[in-house]
Amino acid sequence: MTDIVTAIVWLAGSAFALLAAVGVLRMPDVFTRMQASTKASTLGLACLLIGAALQMGDLASFIRVASIGAFVLLTTPVSGLVIARASYFAGVPLWEGTIVDERRDVPADTQNAEPGEEGGTRSRANAPS
């Protein structure tokens, strides 16, 4: 029974990892590529690690797998945020289908302010020309 559950979890993890790779290739800009790579690959790796923990079955292996999973879950969102902020402030163009740009009207001296404090949240459709 453990082998069947492990196989199902590994197949699901492999499918999510494949979707992450396809998303990186097919998405139109750096921000959507970053979204695809961080979300789907994290879920795929989590499924693969759960399958590995189930297959090995001992406590030492479970602790190693849990440590790897915790490290990935802590570092992936941070790296995605850093990539997105660096890309945005470097002037990487947004996809033309982007509807909302929350940082568009924020002055440079308030870059770290929350949306709505200075400049506010404004969609491209409502922004002045």
Residue pairs with C-beta under 8 A, 6 or more apart in sequence:
2 54
2 55
2 57
3 55
5 54
6 51
6 54
6 55
7 51
9 47
9 48
9 50
9 51
9 54
10 47
10 48
10 51
12 44
12 47
13 43
13 44
13 45
13 46
13 47
13 48
13 49
13 50
13 51
14 44
14 48
15 44
16 40
16 41
16 43
16 44
16 47
17 40
17 41
17 44
17 45
17 48
18 44
19 36
19 40
19 44
20 36
20 37
20 39
20 40
20 41
20 44
23 32
23 33
23 35
23 36
23 37
23 40
24 33
24 36
24 37
27 33
27 35
27 36
28 95
28 97
29 92
29 93
29 94
29 95
29 98
30 83
30 84
30 87
30 92
31 84
31 87
31 88
31 94
31 95
32 95
34 80
34 83
34 84
34 87
35 80
37 80
38 76
38 77
38 79
38 80
41 76
42 72
42 73
42 76
45 69
45 72
46 69
46 72
46 73
49 65
49 68
49 69
50 65
52 61
52 65
53 61
53 62
53 65
53 66
56 62
56 65
88 103
89 111
94 101
98 124
99 123
99 124
99 125
100 121
100 122
100 123
100 124
101 122
101 123
101 124
102 115
102 121
102 122
103 111
103 115
104 119
104 122
104 124
104 127
105 119
105 120
105 122
105 127
106 113
106 115
106 118
106 119
107 118
107 119
110 117
110 118
110 119
113 119
115 121
